[in-house]
Amino acid sequence: MPRIPKTPTLAVTDPILLWLLIHGGDPAPDERTARLSASLAIQSLATHLSAGAAREVRATVGKEIAAAARAFEQG
């Protein structure tokens, strides 16, 4: 009987990593979507950092999310 590879625990607990494992990191359909998706992914992953580091990342990523959202408005 073939050995079944063990799924890493992180893949089960981290929805972004799980999505990447399932979909293979398919590229976004355009640059604006890619920019916004990457920013949101970074913001989500920052929740696992220490409080100080997460606060610093959130401040920077918040600006990037706002800029990416404005790019959608300008369309």
C-alpha positions in Angstrom: 0.0 0.0 0.0 1.5 3.4 -1.0 2.4 5.8 1.8 0.1 8.8 2.0 2.0 12.1 2.6 1.2 13.8 5.9 -0.5 17.2 5.4 1.4 19.9 7.3 -0.6 21.3 10.3 0.1 24.8 9.0 -1.7 24.0 5.8 -4.9 23.2 7.7 -4.7 26.2 10.0 -3.6 28.8 7.5 -6.4 29.4 4.8 -4.0 31.3 2.5 -1.4 28.5 2.5 -4.2 26.0 2.0 -5.6 27.9 -1.0 -2.1 28.1 -2.5 -1.6 24.3 -2.0 -4.9 23.6 -3.7 -4.7 26.1 -6.6 -1.0 26.2 -7.1 -0.8 29.9 -6.7 -2.7 30.7 -9.9 -1.9 34.3 -10.9 -4.4 37.0 -10.5 -6.2 38.1 -13.7 -4.7 41.6 -13.7 -2.1 43.7 -11.9 -4.7 45.6 -9.8 -6.2 42.4 -8.5 -2.8 40.9 -7.8 -1.7 44.0 -5.8 -4.9 44.0 -3.7 -4.8 40.2 -3.1 -1.1 40.3 -2.1 -1.8 43.2 0.3 -4.7 41.4 1.9 -2.7 38.1 2.2 0.1 39.9 3.9 -2.3 41.6 6.3 -3.9 38.3 7.1 -0.6 36.5 7.7 0.6 39.4 10.0 -1.9 38.3 12.6 0.5 35.5 13.5 3.3 38.0 14.3 4.1 39.6 17.7 2.0 42.6 18.6 4.6 45.1 17.7 5.5 43.5 14.4 1.9 43.1 13.4 1.2 46.7 14.2 4.0 47.8 12.0 3.0 45.5 9.1 -0.7 46.6 9.4 0.3 50.3 9.1 2.3 49.7 6.0 -0.1 47.2 4.4 -3.1 49.5 5.2 -1.6 52.2 3.0 -1.0 49.6 0.2 -4.6 48.3 0.5 -5.9 51.9 0.2 -3.7 52.6 -2.8 -4.7 49.4 -4.5 -8.4 50.2 -3.8 -7.9 53.6 -5.4 -6.4 52.0 -8.5 -9.7 50.0 -8.8 -11.7 53.2 -8.6 -9.6 54.9 -11.2 -10.1 51.8 -13.3 
